Amino acid sequence: MRCEKFHYCPRHPKFTPVLNCTRHLECNDPVTSCLILAKECSDLAALNPEHRNAYKAVKQACHDVIIGLLDVCRNSADITLLMEEDSCARKYFHHSHLMRYPLLRLALEHNFKEFGGHRYCQQNVVQEWDRAVPWDGKGLLYKIAYYFVHTYSAPLHIMVYDVYRLCRQYDKTFPKVKENGSEAGTDQKTSLRDRIIDHVNSTTVFLDMPFNRFLVHLGWHLIYVFSMLSSIVSPLFASVVSESEIVYHGFLVIYPISSIIRDLATFAKIRSLRVFASFWRVLNLIGCLLVILAFVIRVAAFTPELCPAEESNCEVKDVLLLTSNALYGMAATSTTLSLLYWLQLHDRMGPLVINLRRVIFDVVTMAVIFAIIYFAFCAGITFLFYSTLQDTSASAATNHSSFTLMQDFFWALLDPGQPDFDEELGTVSLMGSVTFVVYEVIVAIVFLNLVIATMNTTIQKLEDKRELYWSFNKTRMMLDFFETTSVVPCPWNLLQAWLVVPAVILLVVKGPRSLQIFLGLPPGASTCSTRRVGDGDQHDFRVNSRRREYSHMIRSLIKRYEVSLALKPGIRLIGLSDPHRTNWKKAEKMNWRQKRT
């Protein structure tokens, strides 16, 4: 953390909250302080396993304070204002000001399940998820028709959304301003430009609603999966493939490319690679890379340099085509498995998918242990038979080769049985049989039961808090469709490259400052020692008004939380100490002085 002498102000893009600060209200926000402290405890627990329980206790205490403040909220406006707070999110995300609920997104990425699955957060997210969407209460035929019509009309919806988005960004870049610096009122907007902007700002288009974005993304993902499966079972994958049929695979590879570009845009907003590399994103990325690699190999099989046209039978071409088909098969498996991601929203299948994902992690962990045991016994049995097989017959050497023995040891995990060692080897065969018996006891009895017990523990842990885990993952999935990077589905996000044209024109005509506002990037600023609140940005009055509203709300929540704690027997108020109150008052006084000057 930076020292107090060089501390960026909250409006600076590089601002990060600093504990024990007497200058800014954002740094003394109890929610911000508890989230930062909880994250530091998680990092220290990973670095110092011997003190993990102590760090977890401190982390849980910080989470209890945040949940206590959340419990005393009185209406949806308080919940919305709390989830929209982005001062803490700037420490962990790029462009957090573009997120719909930065604080909720931060809690989800930090695995704060009690906050993400809280009933108040769920209420606000669900209300905005399907607002003004004619879906609930409709018949099955209507839902099917609604789904197909809007899925195949996605290009039209994208064009409308891009036009409205340009108009909205134009209004943010060049707002009409009064002489006193505030925005103009409705009575002064009489020009055609102002009437158009008013209409655009007051109109909600199809892709403005998160539920509609979800339907369109799901529809085109299903189209891609069915196209992949149909291409595998079609004659296109026969042993003889013509060059004209590669065009079909060229269209098939467009979706993976657009998906990777979308993931890169998401990664640009997140500071942590560990947060970005979620299970479903990695699974989708593997499928996309396999499809692209298979297409490249298939194109290389028809290059004249590798296989001349005059040769009817080209071994290199056959090998490349077989490799491409194998990669397409693995990509189809990965892509089809990614359909499980969309089932997380279902109240019955969602918890099962969550259990499946966590059990897979357990299986991967136990596979590492099994690999060590497996190679240890394979090395021992191979060394045992190696010196003896030099003087035996060719058939015995083949039956007891290293590769054959490794195969027998691997399949013994699923099918224990008697080893097939030649009796003519005598003592070596007996010692090999004893080694094989010890291996089967360890693997078939000890290891498999350990795997089953570990899986049962994981499933039982999730079943104890089934509703909380499902609500948490449901909120995380829903929130992905609140972001601007999830508006346009793949592969249509490639067509948004035309938006570079108005950005370049704006850069040439109005300069980088207007382009920065047009793209929604945070404005640059100096350190807080030289910059006062409200300097340098014509939209600062919005920020200051919101900061005052948020500060008033936090003070009210703190008072209510203290009252709720005082009513509980045997609890002493130590969460909000006197130094914290002093820093909060000093920060309020500093903020008031800066406004006066």
N, C-alpha and C positions, 0 to 999 in steps of 0.2 A: 504494500500500500504506500501511497505517497504521503509525505509529511504535510503538515498543516500549511507550511509556507508556499508550497506549490501544489495547490489543490484545484482541479478543474471545477467550474460551476456546473449546475445541473443541466443547463442548456448546451453545454459543450458536447460534441460527439464522443469525446474520450472520457466523459465523466464516469467515475465509478464511486459508489458510496464508500465513505471512510468512517469507521466507528470513532466515537468520542469527538466528533466534529462540532464546533460551536458556530459555524457559518451557515449551514444549510439545513433546512427542515428535512430534505430527502435523506440526508445521512443519519438523522435521528429518528426516522420512521421506525417504529417497533417491528413492523412486518419486514422491512428491508434488513434491519439488524439481525433478526432471528433467522431469516433465510440465508444470509451470508455466514452466520455462525454455524448453522446446521450443515451447510456445504463444506465448511472448513473441518467440521467434526467428521464428516464422511471421508474426506481426503486423509485426515490423520488416522482414522480407524483402518484404512487400507494400508497405510504405511507402517502402522504400529499394531499388529494383530494382538499383542499381549495386553494392550489397553483398549481393546475394541468395545468391551461392555461399558466402560466408563464413557467413552465418546458417544456411544449409542444412547446412553442415558441423557447426556447433555443435548444431543440432537432431538430426542423425543421431547425434552422440556421446551426447546425452542418451537417445535411443532405444536405443542399444546397451547402455547401463547397465541400463535397465529389462529389456531382453530377456535380458541376462546374468543378472540376478537371477531372471528367470522360468525360465531354463534349468536352474538349480541346485535348483529345487524337487524334492522327493523323493516327494511323494504328492499325491493329490487334495485333501486337507484344506488343504495349504499354498496350492494354487491357488485354492480356494474362498475362503479367508480373505483372500487378496490381492485377488481381484476384488470382494469385498464391502466393501472399504475405501471409505468415503465422505467422508473429510476433505477430499480434493482436489476431489471432485465438487461439494461445496457451493459452491465458488467459481463454478461455471458452471451449476448446475442448481438449480431450486427443488424442495423436497421430495425431495432425493436419498436420504433415509433410507427412502423407500418403494420404491426401485428394488431389483431383485433383485441385480444386479451393477453397482454405481455406477461402479467404476473401469473396468470393461470398457466400459460405456456411454460414459464420458468418452473413452476411447481411440478408440472408433468414431466419435464425433462430431468428434474432432480429426484424423480420417483417419490414425490410427496403425495402418497395415495389418499391420505385423509383430506387433503385440500382439493385434489382433483375429483375425488368421489363424493365430496360434501353435497348435501341435499340442496343447499342454496346455489352452489355453482352449477349443479345439474339442472336446476330449475331455469336459470338464466340461459344456459347454453341450449337446452331443448326448446325453449320458447323462441329463440332466434334461429334455431336450426330449420324449422319448418313453418315459419311465419308466412302467412299469405300464400301458402302452397295448397292447392285443392287436392289433398291426398287422404288425410284421415277421414274415416267414415264413408269413403267411396267404395264401390263394388270392385270385384276382382277384374272384370272385363275393362272397366274404366282405367284401373291402374296399369293394366297391360298395354292398353292403347296409349295412355299418357307416357309410359316408358318408351315405347318404340317410336312414337311420333317425335318426341323431343330428342331422343338419341340420334336419329337419322337427320334431324334438322339442326344438329349442333353447329355446322358451319354458318348457318344464318344467324343463330344466336351469338356466335362469336363475333361476327361482323358488327352486329348491333351493339354488343358490349364494348368493342374497341372504339366505336364512334362516341358512345357516351363517356367512355373513360377519357378520351382525348379532350372532350368538352369540360369534364370535371377538372382535369389537370390544368387546362387553360385557365379556368376560373381561379384555381389556387395560385397559378403563376402570375396572373395579371388581375388581381381583384380590384373592384372599384372602391376607392378610398375617399372618405370625407376629408375635409380640411383639418379636422382635429386628429386624424390618424386612425380612426376606427372605420370599420366597414360601413358602406352605404346602406341605408335602409331600403325597404321594399318600395317605398313611395318614390324614390329617386330613380329606380330602374325602369326607364320608359323606352330605351332604345331596343332595336331588334336583337342585338347581341345579348342584352340583359334578359329579355324575355326567353330567349333560347336557353341561356344558362339556368334561369329559374325552372324552366320545364325539365331540363336534364337533372338538376339537383333534386327535384321533387318526384321524379319518376324512378320506379324500381323495375329494372329489366330482369329477364329470366335468369341470367347467370349471377345476379346480385344475391340470390338466395342460396345458402350453403347446401340445402337439400337437393336443389336442382343440379348444382355442381356435382354432388355425389352421384346422382342418377346418370348424368352424362359420362362421368369418369368410369362408372361401373359398366355402362353399356359398351363403350369402346374398348374396354379391357376384355370383355367377353367376346367381342368381335375378333380381337387379336388372338385370343386363346383358341377359338373355333377355327380361325384361319390357319393357325399353326398345326392343330390336330388334323385338319382336312388335308393339308399339304403333305403330311407324313404318310397318311393312308392312301394318297392319290398315286397315280402312275408316274408322277414327277420324280419319285424316288426309286425308280427302277434302275437296273444295272446300267442301262444305256440312257443317258440324259443328253438332250440336245441343247444347243446354246440359246435357242429362243425361249426355253423354259426357265432360264435363269432370271428373266424379267420378272416372273412371279415372285421369286425369292428377293429380288430387289425391292419390290413393294412391301414384302414382309419384314424387311430389315428397317424400314422407316420408323416403325413404332419403337423398337429398342433404342434407336438413336435419339428420338425425341424424349424418351423416358430418361435417358442418361443426362440430357441437357436440363430437364426439369430437376433432377437430383442435384446437379451442379448449382442450379439457382437456389435450391434449398440449402445446400452446404455453404453458400456465400453468406447466409444469414446466421449461421451457427459457428461459435468459436471453438467448440469441442468436437473432435472427430469421434470420440466415444459416444456422444449424444447422437451424432448423425448416423452412425453405423448401427441402426436398429435391426432386429431380426428380419422383419419383412422387407425392409429396404435392401439389405444384403442379398436376400433370396431373389428379389426382383432384379438386382444388379447382375447377379450371376447368370440368370436366364438371358438377360439382354446381351451380355458379353459373349455368351455361348452362341447366340444366334448370329451376331456380327462376325465372330470368328469362323463359324461354319460357312457363312456366305462368302467370306474372303477366300477360304480354301476352295470352295466350289468354283469361284471365278478363276482362281489360279489353275484349276484342273483343265481349263479350256484355253490357256495361253499357248501360242505356237511354240514358245521356247521350251516348255516342258513336254509337250506332246504334239509333234508335227501332224498336220492334217493327213499326210500320205500314209501314216501308220494306222492300221485298223485296230491292232491290239497294243495298247500302251499300258504298261504295268504301273507307271507313275500316276496316270490318270485314274486307274482303278483304285489305287491306294488312297488318293486324295478324295475321291468320291465316297469311299467307305468311311474315311475319317470325318468327312462333312456330314454324312448321314448319322454317324454316332453322336456327333456334337448336336445335331438337330434333335436327336432323341433325348439327350440329357436336358437340352433347353426346353423341350416340350414338358418333361417331368417337372422342372423347376417352375415353369410358367403356370402349369395346371395347379401345382401346390399353392401358388400365390393366391388362388381363389379363396383359400381359407381366410385370408386377411379380411375379406368383405363380410364374412360370417360373424365377425366379432360384435356387430351391432345387434345381432339376434339375442334375445334374452335367454334362450335355452342352449343354442349352439355356441354362443359367445364364450361362456365359461369353459366349455370343452376345448375350444381352440386355444384358450389361454393355458389350460392344463397341458395340452399337447406341446405347445411351444416351450414351456418350462421343463417338461419331461425330456424333450430333445436335448436341452442343455445338460441335464443329468446324464443322459446316455453318452453324450460327447465326452463329459468328464470321466465317466467310468471306462470309456473306450481307451483313453490314454493309459489308465492303470492296466487294462487288459493287454495293451500292446507291449508294455514292459514285461509282464508275465509271459506272454506268448513268445517274444523273441528270446527271453532268457532260457526257456525250455527247448526252443528250437536250436539255439546255439549249443546247448549241452548235448542233445541227442545227435546232432549232426557231427560234433566232435567225437562222440562215442563210436559212431559207425564209420567214420572217415578212414581211419588207419586199417580197419578190418576189410573194407570193401576193395582195397587195392589188390588183394590176392584172391578174390572170389570171382564167381562167374559174372557174365555181363547181365544176366537177368536179375541176379541178386543186387548188383550195383544199381540197376534201374529202379528196382522196387524200394531201395533205401537211399535214393539220391536226396539231396538237400531240398529240392523243390517238392518232391513227393512227400517227404516227411513234414514239411511246412503245411502242405495241404491237409494231411491227416490231422495235424494238431489243430488247425483252424476249425475244421468241420466237427472235431470232437466237442467243441463248445455247444453245438446244437444237437449232436447225435453221438452221445458217449457209447463206446463199445470196446471190444477186445482188439488190441493192436495186431496187425498182420506182419509179424517179424518172422524171418526164416529160422527154423530150429537148428539148422546146420551151423549157425553162427555161435551156438553154445552159450558161454557166459555172457557174451556181448548182447545176445538176444534177451537173456534174462534181465540184465541190468537195464536194457531199453524198455522192457515191459514194466519194471518197477518205476522207472522214471515217468512212463506214460500214465501209470495208475496214480502217482502223486499229482501229476498235472490235471488229470480228470477230477480228482477230489477237490483240488484248489479251485478249478474253474467251474465245474458243474454243480458243486455243492456250496462252496463258500462264495465265489464271485457272483454267480447268478442270483443267489438269495440276497446278497448285498445290494445288487442292482434293483431287485424287486422292493426291498425295504426302503431304499433311497427314493424310488418313484412313489411309493405309498406315502412317505413323509411329505414329499412335495405336493402331492394331490391333497392330502389331508390339511396341509397348511393353507392351501387355496380354498378348500371347501369351508374352512372355519370362517373365512371372510369372503365368501363367494360374491355377495352383492357389492362389496367395496371394490374388489379387484375388477369385476366386470364394469362397474360404473367408471372406474379410473381409465381403463382401456377404451371404453366407449367415448368418454370425453376427449381422450387423446386423438382418437380417430376422427371424431366430429370436428375438432379444432383444426385439423389439417385442411379442411375445406372452407375455413374462415379466412385463410391467408390468400393474398393476391397471387402467389405462385401456383395455387391449385384451382384457378378459375377455368383455364382452358385445358381440356383433356389432351392426352397424347392420341394421335400424332399431330393434331391441329395447332399445337403450340409452335411448330416450326413456321407456320404462316404468319406469326406475329413479328417476323423479322421486318415487315414493312413499317413498323413503328419506329425504326431507326431513322427513317426519312424525316418526320417532323422534329425528331430530337436533333438531327444535324442542322436542319434549317434554323431551329431556335438557337443553337449554339453559335451559328454564324451571324444571325441577325441581332440577338439580344445579349449574347455573351454567356460565360459559364455560370454566372449567378442564377440566371433564369432557368438554365438547363438543370441546375441542381434542385431548384424548387419543383420543376416539371417532373423530374424523376422521383421526387419524394425523398431525396436524401436530406439528412439533417444539416442545418447551416453551420458553417465554421464559426469559431469564436475563440477568444483569448482565455487566459486563466482568470479565475474569479478575483484576483487582486487588481485587475484592470478593467473588468467588465461588470456593469451593474445589471440588475434585473430589468429587462425590457429594452436593452440596447441592441440595435442592429437588426431587428426582425419586425416587420410590420404585423406579424401574427402573434407577437408576444402577449398581447392583451388576452388572447384566448388561453394561452398557457398560464398566465398569472391568475386568471379567473378560475381556471380548473385547479391550480395549486391551492388557492384559498379555500375552495370547496373541499378539496381532499384533506387539507389540514384541519378544517373544522370537523369533518367527519371522523378523522382519526382521534381527535381529542374526545369526541363524544363516545366513540367505541372504547377508548381507554377508561373513561369514567364508568361506563356500564360494565365493563369487564372487571373493574375493581369492586364494584358493588356485587357482582355475581360471585366473585371469590370470597368476599367478606361474609356472604351468606352461607358458605360452606364451612362446616366445623373443622377445626384443626388445621386450617390453612393460613399461613402468614404471607402477606404481600411482599414478595421479594423480587418479583419479575420486573417491575418498573421502579428502579432504584432512584434515589435522590440525584446522583450524578446525571442520570439519563434525563430527569426532569429539568435539571439545570441547563444541560446542553440544548434541550428543546426550547426552553425560554430564551436562551442566548441566541439561538438560531432565528426564532421569531422576531426578536428585537433587531437583529442584524438585517433581516429581510425588510422590516418596517423602515429602518434607517435608509436602506438603499432606495426604497420607493420614495421616501421623502426627498432625498437628494436628486 
